[in-house]
C-alpha cells in the first residue's frame, strides 16, 4: 500500500511538472479521468517506469478515456 501511495505521488508530481499544472488543475483532471484510481489499480505497471514514462502512460490513458 505504501508503495502505491508513493507511486500516486510520483505520477501526480511528474504530470503536474510536465504539463505545468497546479494541484487544483490536476485534481480536476483526476475527477474527470480517475487518474489516481488507475494508478492504484495497476501499481506494478508504474513501479518500473521513470517519470517521463509515467507521464506518457497517463497521457495515453486520458486520450483513451
C-alpha positions in Angstrom: 0.0 0.0 0.0 2.8 2.5 0.9 4.4 1.8 -2.5 1.1 2.5 -4.3 0.7 5.8 -2.4 4.3 6.8 -3.3 3.6 5.9 -7.0 0.5 8.0 -7.0 2.5 10.9 -5.6 5.2 10.4 -8.3 2.7 10.3 -11.1 0.9 13.4 -9.8 4.2 15.4 -9.4 5.6 14.3 -12.7 2.4 15.0 -14.6 2.0 18.5 -13.0 5.5 19.4 -13.8 5.4 18.2 -17.4 2.1 20.0 -18.1 2.7 23.0 -15.9 -0.4 22.3 -13.8 -1.3 23.4 -10.3 -2.5 20.9 -7.8 -6.1 22.1 -8.3 -5.9 21.7 -12.1 -4.5 18.1 -11.7 -7.3 17.3 -9.2 -9.9 18.5 -11.8 -8.3 16.1 -14.3 -8.3 13.3 -11.7 -12.0 14.0 -11.0 -12.8 13.6 -14.7 -10.5 10.7 -15.6 -9.8 8.9 -12.3 -6.1 9.0 -12.9 -5.1 8.2 -9.3 -7.6 5.3 -9.3 -5.9 4.0 -12.4 -2.5 4.1 -10.8 -3.8 2.4 -7.7 -5.4 -0.4 -9.7 -2.2 -1.3 -11.5 0.8 -0.1 -9.5 3.1 -2.8 -10.9 2.9 -1.0 -14.3 4.1 2.3 -12.8 6.7 0.7 -10.5 9.1 0.0 -13.3 8.6 3.4 -15.1 10.7 6.5 -14.9 9.0 9.9 -14.6 8.7 10.5 -18.4 7.2 7.1 -19.0 4.6 7.7 -16.2 3.5 10.9 -17.9 3.3 9.2 -21.3 1.2 6.4 -19.7 -1.2 8.9 -18.1 -1.4 11.0 -21.3 -2.4 7.8 -23.2 -4.9 6.8 -20.6 -6.5 10.3 -20.7 -6.7 10.2 -24.5 -8.4 6.9 -24.4 -11.0 7.9 -21.8 
